[in-house]
Amino acid sequence: LSNMALRFIQERMYEKQDEQRSELLNIRNDAEKLIASTEAALAEHKKDWDRVKKKQIKEELNALRRIVGKTTPDKIDVTSAGNIHEAADRLKATLQRYNENI
């Protein structure tokens, strides 16, 4: 292969890696937004929501917070992004169970 062909192949490889990294970081960033909006909703509805509801939401929120906290942006990989995505889905499901759109 010529140098131009090799350079072209390398550029495509780097583009793919950048795309994947961007997708992983988006999962983490979306989780951080979900954490912030859930915290705001908990503060706003502190007196409106019953204890059981707040407890379940806080449990899922704390689980997501722990996973995101362990996964720094520079160390994120497919496995940790998958764990973040699963925890975020569990929190969203809990919120939906209570008809709380956040």
C-alpha positions as CSV (number, residue, x, y, z in Angstrom):
1,L,0.0,0.0,0.0
2,S,1.1,3.5,-0.7
3,N,1.7,6.0,2.0
4,M,-1.4,7.9,1.0
5,A,-3.5,4.7,1.3
6,L,-2.0,3.9,4.7
7,R,-2.7,7.5,5.9
8,F,-6.3,7.3,4.6
9,I,-6.8,4.0,6.5
10,Q,-5.4,5.5,9.7
11,E,-7.5,8.6,9.4
12,R,-10.7,6.4,9.1
13,M,-9.6,4.3,12.1
14,Y,-9.1,7.5,14.2
15,E,-12.5,8.8,13.1
16,K,-14.2,5.6,14.2
17,Q,-12.4,5.8,17.6
18,D,-13.4,9.4,18.0
19,E,-17.1,8.6,17.1
20,Q,-17.2,5.8,19.6
21,R,-15.6,7.9,22.3
22,S,-18.1,10.7,21.6
23,E,-21.0,8.2,22.0
24,L,-19.6,7.0,25.3
25,L,-19.1,10.5,26.6
26,N,-22.7,11.4,25.5
27,I,-24.0,8.5,27.6
28,R,-22.1,9.8,30.6
29,N,-23.2,13.4,30.0
30,D,-26.8,12.4,29.6
31,A,-26.6,10.6,32.9
32,E,-25.2,13.7,34.6
33,K,-28.1,15.7,33.3
34,L,-30.6,13.1,34.5
35,I,-28.9,13.2,38.0
36,A,-29.2,17.0,38.1
37,S,-32.8,17.1,37.0
38,T,-33.8,14.3,39.4
39,E,-32.1,16.2,42.3
40,A,-34.0,19.3,41.3
41,A,-37.2,17.4,41.2
42,L,-36.6,15.9,44.6
43,A,-35.9,19.3,46.1
44,E,-38.9,20.8,44.4
45,H,-41.3,18.0,45.6
46,K,-39.7,17.4,48.9
47,K,-43.0,17.9,50.8
48,D,-45.3,16.6,48.0
49,W,-43.9,13.1,47.5
50,D,-44.3,10.3,50.1
51,R,-41.4,8.7,51.8
52,V,-41.6,5.4,49.8
53,K,-41.5,7.3,46.5
54,K,-38.6,9.5,47.5
55,K,-36.7,6.5,48.9
56,Q,-37.0,4.5,45.7
57,I,-36.0,7.5,43.6
58,K,-33.1,8.3,45.8
59,E,-31.9,4.7,45.7
60,E,-31.8,4.6,41.9
61,L,-30.3,8.1,41.8
62,N,-27.5,7.2,44.2
63,A,-26.7,4.0,42.2
64,L,-26.4,6.1,39.1
65,R,-24.4,8.7,40.9
66,R,-21.9,6.1,42.2
67,I,-21.4,4.6,38.7
68,V,-20.9,8.0,37.0
69,G,-18.6,9.0,39.8
70,K,-16.4,6.0,39.3
71,T,-16.2,6.6,35.5
72,T,-14.2,9.7,34.7
73,P,-14.5,11.0,31.2
74,D,-10.9,10.1,30.3
75,K,-11.3,6.5,31.5
76,I,-14.8,5.7,30.0
77,D,-15.0,2.5,28.0
78,V,-17.8,0.4,26.5
79,T,-18.4,-1.6,29.7
80,S,-18.6,1.5,32.0
81,A,-20.9,3.3,29.5
82,G,-23.1,0.3,29.5
83,N,-23.3,0.3,33.3
84,I,-24.2,4.0,33.3
85,H,-26.8,3.4,30.6
86,E,-28.4,0.6,32.6
87,A,-28.5,2.6,35.9
88,A,-29.9,5.6,34.0
89,D,-32.6,3.3,32.6
90,R,-33.5,2.0,36.0
91,L,-33.8,5.6,37.4
92,K,-36.0,6.6,34.4
93,A,-38.2,3.5,34.9
94,T,-38.7,4.4,38.6
95,L,-39.6,7.9,37.7
96,Q,-42.0,6.7,35.0
97,R,-43.6,4.4,37.6
98,Y,-44.5,7.5,39.5
99,N,-45.4,9.4,36.4
100,E,-42.6,11.9,37.0
101,N,-41.3,13.2,33.7
102,I,-37.9,14.6,34.3
